[in-house]
Amino acid sequence: MRTTMALFALTGGIGSGKSSVASRLEARGATVVDSDLIVRELQAAGSPTLQKMVDAFGAHIVGADGALDRAAVAAIVFNDKDALATLNGIMGPAIRRELARRTVESGRAGNCTVLDIPLFTEGPQYRLIEWSGVIVVDVPVDVAVQRLMQHRNFTEDDARARIANQATREERRALADFVVDNSGAPDALDAAVDACWEWMGDRPEVSIPDPDTFAKTPPAS
């Protein structure tokens, strides 16, 4: 049984185009484990995780079809640190357990594995993991704002507030082993991802992580 793997973290702020980088890496041969997809699966209608959220925040966060009203949850937690901590307490361990399961499965299959983790910088528990490298997708704030307004119908104020609620560019870049600049056109991004993929091929493998490590509670700050 394999004991080592090529394991990379991919992160970037809202509006950075991280998903575009993830899909390009997948097209080049990486196995991408998407934490946002895991969240949606965990919060599916009728799931135990969704019931925990209802118990914490009320039945109004679920629509008539039984599906989670994500906008309702966002409105609750956006400016309420206690509510956000409650949500993170419900979702965090469950997400990390599933990340661990899929990561170990991919590593044992010998795949180059990329964990797509939007809040990598905000989650100190992820620094307990040994990585082959940390990849940060970076764009200037004004570019991210314009993309959020154009593609997700945010107002400028909403876009800037969402960006301000995350880690800064400088905080993300400080953790990066490789920075993908996504401030330009799609062909420029293709070239940047080609360079990233080549760099990934030269990085050392690391031990396949202990699944329990992913579920550790972040240290208090």
N, C-alpha and C positions, 0 to 999 in steps of 0.2 A: 504494500500500500504506500502511495506517495506520502511524504511528510513535508514537502516544500512546494511552493507555488509562486507564480508572479502575481502580486496583489497590489492594486493601485486604488487610491481614493481620488475621486473626481468631484470637484465642488466649484461653486460660483454663485454670485448673488442673483437675486431676481432680475430678470431682463438681460442676463449675461449671454444667453444662448447656450447654456450648459447642455441642454438636451440635444442640440444640434451636434455638439462635439461628441456626446455619448453615441449617437446614431452613427456618426462617421467612424468612431473607433470600433463599433460593432461590425460595421461593413468591412473593416480591415482585419477582422478575426478575433476581436476581444469578446469575452462573455460579459455583458453588462448586467449587474444586479441593481435594479432601480428602486431606491427607497420610497419614492413617491408612489410607484405602482404597488408596493407592499402596503403602504398606508391605505390606499383605496381598497385593497383586498381585505385588510383587517377591519375596515369600517363598512363593509358591505351590509346591506339590509339583513337584519336578523342575526347578526354576528354578536358574540359575547362582548367584543370590544365596543361595538356601537351601544349595547345596553349599558355598559359602564359609563359611557359618555352621557346617555340619557339620564342615568341616575345622578350624575354630577351637575348637569346643566339644564335639565328639563326636557319634556317631551316635544317642545316647540322646535327643537333642532332637527326633528325628523319630519319629512313631508308626508303627504297623504299616501304616497306610494311606498312608504317605509324606508326610503333612501335618506341618507344624511343630507341636510341642508348646510353645505359648507360655508355659505355666506353668513348664515346665522351663527355658526361657531366662530367664524372670523370676527364678527361684530362683538362677540362676547369677550374674546381673549385679546383683541388687538391692543387695547390700552389698559388691561387689567392683569398685572403681573401674577397675582394670586391665581386667577383663572387659567392663565397660561401655564403656570406651574402644575396645576391640577391636570390639565390636558397632557402635558409632557409626562406626568407621572403615570397616566393611563397608557399613552401611546409608546413612550420611549422603550421600556423593556420589551414590549411585544415586537416592536420594529426590529430591535437589535437581535432578538432571538431568531427572527425569520431571516434577517441579513446573514447571521452566522450560519444558519442551516444551508442557505443557498450558496454561501461562499465556500464552505467546507465541501459541499457536493461538487462545485465547479473546480476547486483546487484538486480534489482527488481524481477528477477526470483529466487533469493535466492542462486545463484551460488558463490562458492569460485572462485574469479576472479584474474587472473595473467595478468598484462600488460607487454608484452615483448617489452622493449624500449632500443635499443642498445645505444643511446646517452643520457641516463638518467642523467649521471654525468655531461655532457656538457650542459644540458638544465635546467637552474635554475628555469624555470616556473614549472617544475614537483615537486619542493620542496614546492610549494604552495598547493599541494594536501595532504590530510591526508591519510596515508597509515597504513594498519595493519602491514606491514613490507616491507623492501627493501632487496631483495635477489641478491647477486653478485656472478657470476660464475667467478672463478679466476684460472688462470694458469700462470706459469712463462713465461716471454717474449720468451725465447728460444723454449719452447714447442709450443707456438702460431706460431712462425716463421716456425717451422718444419711442423706443420699442414697446414699452408697456402701454403707452397711449395709442400707438398704431395697431398693435396686434391683440391687445387685451382690453381695450376700451377704458383704461384707467384715465381719470383726470390727472393733470400734472401734480396737483397737491397730493392725491392719493398715491401716485407712483413714488413721489419723493418721500412720503411718510413710510411706505413699505420698505423702501431702500434703507431709510434711516433706522428702521427697526431691526435690521440685520447687522452682522459684522461689517466693518469697513473694508474697503479695497485693501488698505494697508495691512489690516489684520489677516486677511486671507493670503495676501502675497507673502507675508512673513512665514507662513507655513508651507509655501509651495516649493517643490523640487523642480517643477516645470510649469511655466505660465503660458497658456494659450491666449494670444491676443485675438479677440473676436470683435474688434471695433470696425473692421472693414467689410469688404464684399465677400460673398460666398466662396469665390475662387481663392481669395486670400486665406479664408478659414481652412479650405482643403489643404493648402500648402502648410499651414500651421499644424494641422492634425497629422499630416505626413511626417513632419519633423518630430512631433510628439511620439508617434508610433515607432519611428526609428529609435528614438531615445529609450522608449520602453523596452525595446528588444535587447538593450545593453544593460538593463538594470538587474541586480541580483534577485534571485528568488528568496523568499522568507518562509519561515515555518508556517504551515497551515494553522490558523489561529484556533485557540481553545474556544469553543462556542460560548462557554460561560462568561468569558471576558467581555463579550459584546453586551451582555445584560447587566453589567455592573452599573450601579448608581453613580452618576457624576459626582465628583467631590463638591462640597459646598463652596460657594464663592462669596 
